[in-house]
C-alpha cells in the first residue's frame, strides 16, 4: 500500500500501542482519524502529529464501551467525506481476578470494547474498502488468544475471539484487495496492567515486557506487507509454540499460577 492520500483510523490512539501505531502511519504520510475517550488527549496527539509530520488528524472522542459509538464514528467520518483505507482496531482493556468475584459491568464493557465494537467498526468500514478494491484492517489481539486464562478469563476469551474472527475474515477476503492482519503481542509496557490490576503477578515477573514501539512496528510492517499474523518477538513466538503442545487442562493450571500475585520483589 502507498500512503499518498490515504487515511488510517486508529482506536485507543492516545497511549501505548495505539499511539505508536498512529505515529507510524502519520510518519508514513497517512492522514489520521484518531479515537479515544478524552478529547484533551486526542487534541494533544493531533497537534503533535500535525506539527511533526504535516499530516491531517481528525480526533473523535467517543467511548467504545457505548454500543452507539461505532455508528457515531462511522457517521462522523462520512460527514467529513473521509475514506478510511486502514482500520486499526486497537482499543481494549483487561481485568484480573476470579470470575466469581469480579465486576460484571466492567466485564460487559470489556466485551463491548474488545469484541463487539471491533466487529461493528469492521463491518461498517469494510464495505467501502471492498468497493474500492483496496484497504487493510489491523486487529490487536494478544498471545492470550492462544490459551485459556484463569484469573483473567473474560479478557483471554475476548482475545481468542479477535484472533479467530480475524483469521476467518482474512481467508474470506483473500484476493479482494483488502488485507486483514492480527497482531498478537505478549506483555507490553503500557497502562494496561494498571487498569487490569495486574501489576504484581508472576506473569509480569517471568516474561519480559516489550516496548510499545516495538509491538507497533511489528504490526505496521505486517500490514504493509499484507501478512495475516504479526507476533512481535521471539519470546512471544516461543510462548505460542510451547502452549500448542501443552494439554488444555494443564495449560489452564499453568496460566492460573502465572496470574497469582507475587508477594516478593
Secondary structure, 3 states (H helix, E strand, C coil): CCCCCCEEEEECCCCHHHHHHHHHHHHCCCEEEEEECCHHHHHHHHHHHHHHHCCCEEEEECCCCCCCHHHHHHHHHHHCCCCCCEEEECCCCCCCCCCCCCCHHHHHHHHHHHHHHHHHHHHHHHHHHHHHCCEEEEEECCHHHHCCCCCCHHHHHHHHHHHHHHHHHHHHCCCCCEEEEEECCCCECCCHHHHCCCCCEHHHHHCCCECHHHHHHHHHHHHHHCCCEECCCHHHHHHHHHHCCCCHHHHHHHHHHHCCECCCC
